[in-house]
Amino acid sequence: MLIKEYRICMPLTTEEYRVGQLYTISKHSHQESEKGEGVEVVKNEPHEDPVHGPGQFTEKRVHLSSKLPSWARAVTPRIFYITEKAWNYYPYTITADGPFLQCSFLPKFSIYIETKYEDNCGDSENIFHSEKILGDHEVSFLDIAFDEIPERYYRSLEDPRFFSSAKTGRGPLREGWRQHTKPIMCSYKLVSVKFEVWGLQTRVEQFVHKVIRDILLIGHRQAFAWVDEWCGMTMEDVRRFERETQEATNELVGLVAPTISVSEVAQPTATHSAPASAPSTPLSDDPPDFLAPPKARPRKKSAPETLTLPALRDHASAE
């Protein structure tokens, strides 16, 4: 098992990011979905934990068959999905009684993620105090403005070096922005990747961490770049947006799922219901170095810039 800790700072408060991440996940999931492919929401309901208090349980199936890189499609079944289960107690997210992400046909592959959000620039040490960690683990700071993302996912309108928020006046982000930007918060993510197959374990686990790094960067960049869309939303507003978008996304994917129940639970100030996991960005078309490169294949056009649902788009604009 390969464990790494990622720290991603944002020019937001943790309370702002609570709304922004819910909005971003819902919008991104809808953008990435199409007939038979995308993010199917199976459950989204309140959950009470004896230790962490009230929160939100989310179960999703991320259908990825056509979005897999060509080298992976050659070795996976036609019907392929990842099951994602999350227990969220914002500003703390923990997964329990099973893996966070599990592949539908690889029982020996799993990803486990713990997340904490704090109003600081990423300088909290030993924030997880986890007994599961044996020895030291690598800590990586991800810079949403200056760390590179795969070129095919780059959009100038979502580049924090050029984006300026009309509603908040924040941005663009300059060199050294983490040291002087106010407000600032940090997402601390402890990521464990396990692939118990002899001869491939180390290389696969390293490759998956690279994919996760890209997903985290893209998701956090979008949360900031879309701030003018969600800024001013209440939790009731964003939960309604989440419910409407999830129902529309399930219909778009074309899969039958149980009725979604999204509701807000009365909670103390320091403990809130939390967003689900990071957005499900399609995996890279670049094969890992331990597999032979495939023949060149034409790439699909990128996801649309805006939601395809007029009602949701009008609602977001009205805010």
C-alpha positions in Angstrom: 0.0 0.0 0.0 1.3 3.4 -1.0 0.2 6.3 1.3 0.7 10.0 0.5 -0.7 13.2 2.0 -1.8 16.0 -0.3 -2.3 19.6 0.8 -4.2 21.9 -1.5 -4.7 25.6 -0.5 -7.6 27.7 -1.7 -8.3 31.5 -1.5 -11.5 30.7 0.4 -12.7 30.0 3.9 -13.6 26.4 4.9 -17.2 27.6 5.3 -17.2 28.9 1.7 -15.6 25.8 0.4 -18.3 23.7 2.0 -20.8 25.2 -0.5 -18.3 25.5 -3.4 -17.3 21.9 -3.3 -20.9 20.6 -3.3 -21.7 22.8 -6.3 -18.5 21.9 -8.2 -19.0 18.1 -7.7 -22.6 18.3 -9.0 -21.8 20.4 -12.0 -18.7 18.5 -13.0 -20.4 15.1 -12.6 -23.2 16.3 -14.9 -20.7 17.6 -17.5 -18.8 14.3 -17.6 -21.9 12.2 -18.0 -23.6 10.9 -21.1 -25.9 8.0 -22.1 -24.7 4.9 -20.3 -21.6 6.6 -18.9 -20.8 9.0 -16.1 -21.7 9.3 -12.4 -24.7 7.4 -11.1 -25.8 8.6 -7.6 -27.2 5.6 -5.8 -27.6 7.1 -2.3 -27.2 10.6 -0.8 -28.7 10.7 2.6 -28.1 12.0 6.2 -26.0 9.7 8.4 -25.3 9.8 12.1 -22.0 8.7 13.5 -21.5 8.0 17.3 -18.1 9.7 17.2 -18.3 12.3 14.5 -21.9 13.3 14.8 -24.3 14.1 12.0 -23.1 14.0 8.4 -24.0 12.8 4.9 -23.5 9.3 3.4 -23.0 9.2 -0.4 -22.8 6.1 -2.7 -22.0 6.6 -6.3 -21.1 4.4 -9.3 -18.7 6.0 -11.7 -19.2 4.3 -15.1 -16.0 4.6 -17.0 -15.9 2.1 -19.8 -15.5 4.6 -22.7 -13.6 7.1 -20.7 -10.7 4.7 -19.8 -7.5 5.2 -21.7 -7.0 2.8 -24.6 -4.4 0.8 -22.8 -6.8 0.1 -20.0 -9.8 -0.7 -22.2 -7.8 -3.5 -23.7 -7.7 -5.3 -20.3 -11.1 -4.3 -18.7 -14.6 -5.6 -19.2 -17.0 -3.7 -21.4 -19.1 -2.8 -18.3 -16.8 -1.1 -15.9 -17.5 1.1 -12.9 -16.0 2.2 -9.7 -18.1 2.1 -6.5 -17.5 5.2 -4.3 -18.8 5.3 -0.7 -18.2 8.4 1.5 -19.1 9.4 5.0 -18.8 13.1 5.3 -18.7 15.1 8.5 -17.5 18.5 7.3 -14.8 19.7 8.0 -13.8 16.1 8.3 -14.4 13.3 5.8 -13.7 9.7 6.7 -14.3 6.4 5.0 -15.1 3.4 7.2 -16.0 -0.3 7.0 -14.6 -0.7 3.5 -12.7 1.0 0.7 -13.5 4.5 -0.5 -13.2 3.5 -4.1 -13.4 -0.1 -5.4 -13.2 -1.3 -8.9 -16.1 -3.6 -10.1 -13.7 -6.3 -11.4 -10.5 -5.9 -9.4 -11.2 -7.0 -5.8 -7.5 -6.5 -4.8 -7.6 -2.8 -5.8 -8.9 0.0 -3.5 -8.4 3.6 -2.6 -9.0 5.0 0.8 -9.1 8.8 1.5 -9.4 10.8 4.7 -9.8 14.6 4.4 -9.6 17.5 6.8 -10.3 21.2 6.0 -8.7 24.0 8.0 -8.4 27.8 7.7 -4.6 27.9 7.3 -2.0 27.7 4.6 -1.2 24.0 5.0 1.1 24.3 7.9 -0.7 21.9 10.3 1.6 18.9 11.0 0.4 15.4 11.9 -3.2 16.5 11.3 -4.5 13.0 11.0 -2.8 11.3 13.9 -3.6 8.0 12.2 -2.5 4.7 13.7 -3.0 3.2 10.3 0.2 4.9 9.0 3.3 2.9 9.5 6.4 5.1 9.3 6.7 8.4 7.5 4.6 9.2 4.4 5.2 11.6 1.6 3.6 15.1 2.0 3.0 17.0 -1.3 1.7 20.6 -1.6 -0.4 21.0 -4.7 -0.5 24.6 -6.1 -3.8 25.2 -8.0 -2.2 28.1 -9.9 1.2 26.9 -10.8 1.2 23.1 -10.8 0.7 21.7 -14.3 -2.4 19.7 -15.2 -2.8 17.5 -18.4 -3.0 19.7 -21.4 -6.3 18.2 -22.6 -8.0 19.4 -19.4 -6.6 22.9 -19.4 -9.1 25.7 -19.9 -7.9 29.3 -19.8 -11.2 30.4 -18.1 -10.3 28.1 -15.2 -6.7 29.1 -14.8 -6.2 30.8 -11.4 -3.3 32.8 -12.8 -5.7 34.7 -15.0 -9.1 34.3 -13.3 -10.6 37.2 -11.4 -13.8 36.9 -9.4 -16.3 39.7 -10.0 -18.2 38.9 -6.8 -15.4 38.4 -4.4 -12.5 40.4 -6.0 -10.2 37.4 -5.5 -7.6 36.5 -8.1 -5.7 36.3 -10.2 -3.2 34.3 -8.1 0.5 35.3 -8.3 3.7 33.6 -7.4 3.8 33.1 -3.6 0.1 33.6 -3.2 -0.2 31.1 -0.4 2.0 33.2 1.9 0.0 36.5 1.5 -3.5 35.7 0.4 -6.4 36.2 2.8 -8.7 34.3 3.3 -7.0 31.0 2.8 -7.9 27.4 3.7 -6.3 24.0 3.1 -7.6 20.6 2.1 -5.5 18.0 3.8 -6.0 14.6 2.0 -4.5 11.4 3.2 -4.6 8.9 0.3 -3.9 5.2 0.5 -3.8 3.2 -2.7 -3.6 -0.6 -2.6 -3.2 -3.0 -5.5 -2.2 -6.5 -4.2 -0.9 -8.1 -7.4 2.7 -9.3 -7.3 4.9 -7.7 -9.9 2.6 -4.8 -10.6 1.8 -3.4 -7.1 4.4 -0.6 -6.9 4.0 0.6 -10.4 0.2 0.6 -10.4 0.0 2.3 -7.0 2.4 5.1 -8.2 0.4 5.5 -11.4 -2.9 5.8 -9.5 -1.4 8.4 -7.2 -0.5 10.5 -10.3 -4.1 10.3 -11.6 -5.4 11.3 -8.1 -3.0 14.3 -8.1 -4.4 15.5 -11.4 -8.0 15.0 -10.3 -7.4 17.0 -7.1 -5.8 19.8 -8.9 -8.5 20.0 -11.6 -11.4 19.9 -9.0 -9.9 22.6 -6.8 -9.2 24.8 -9.7 -12.8 24.5 -10.9 -14.1 25.3 -7.4 -12.3 28.6 -7.4 -12.9 29.4 -11.1 -16.7 28.8 -10.6 -16.9 30.9 -7.4 -19.1 33.5 -9.0 -21.6 30.8 -9.8 -22.0 29.5 -6.3 -21.0 32.5 -4.2 -24.0 33.6 -2.1 -25.7 30.2 -2.2 -27.0 28.9 1.2 -26.7 25.3 2.1 -30.4 24.9 1.3 -29.7 26.4 -2.2 -26.8 24.2 -2.9 -28.5 21.1 -1.6 -31.4 21.8 -3.9 -29.0 22.4 -6.8 -27.3 19.1 -5.9 -30.5 17.1 -5.8 -31.8 18.5 -9.1 -28.5 18.0 -10.9 -28.0 14.4 -9.5 -31.5 13.5 -10.7 -30.8 15.0 -14.2 -27.4 13.2 -14.3 -28.9 9.8 -13.4 -31.4 10.3 -16.2 -28.7 11.4 -18.6 -26.6 8.3 -17.8 -29.7 6.2 -18.4 -29.4 4.0 -15.4 -32.2 3.2 -12.9 -31.1 4.1 -9.3 -33.0 4.3 -6.0 -34.6 7.6 -5.2 -32.1 10.2 -4.0 -32.7 11.7 -0.6 -30.7 14.9 0.1 -31.5 16.8 3.2 -29.8 19.1 5.6 -29.4 18.0 9.2 -29.4 20.4 12.2 -25.7 20.4 13.3 -23.4 22.3 15.6 -21.3 25.1 14.1 -18.1 23.0 13.9 -19.7 20.0 12.3 -21.6 20.1 9.1 -22.8 17.7 6.5 -20.1 17.4 3.9 -19.6 17.1 0.2 -18.8 13.9 -1.5 -15.4 13.1 -3.0 -13.4 14.8 -5.5 -14.8 15.1 -9.0 -14.5 12.1 -11.3 -12.2 13.5 -14.0 -11.6 11.0 -16.8 -8.4 9.0 -16.5 -5.3 9.9 -18.6 -4.9 8.6 -22.1 -1.1 8.3 -21.4 -0.2 4.7 -20.6 2.0 4.0 -17.5 5.6 3.3 -18.5 5.2 -0.4 -17.7 2.7 -0.9 -20.6 3.4 -0.6 -24.3 1.9 2.6 -25.8 -1.3 2.0 -27.9 -1.8 3.2 -31.4 -3.0 6.8 -31.8 -6.7 7.2 -31.3 -8.9 10.2 -32.0 -9.9 12.0 -28.8 -13.5 13.0 -27.9 -14.3 16.6 -27.6 -14.1 17.9 -24.0 -17.1 18.4 -21.8 -19.3 21.4 -22.3 -18.4 24.6 -20.5 -21.8 25.0 -19.0 -24.6 22.8 -17.7 -27.0 21.6 -20.3 -30.0 22.0 -18.1 -31.7 25.5 -18.6 -33.5 25.4 -15.3 -30.3 24.7 -13.4 -28.3 27.2 -15.4 -30.9 29.9 -14.8 -31.0 29.1 -11.1 -27.2 29.5 -10.8 -27.3 32.7 -12.8 -30.0 34.2 -10.5 -27.8 33.6 -7.5 
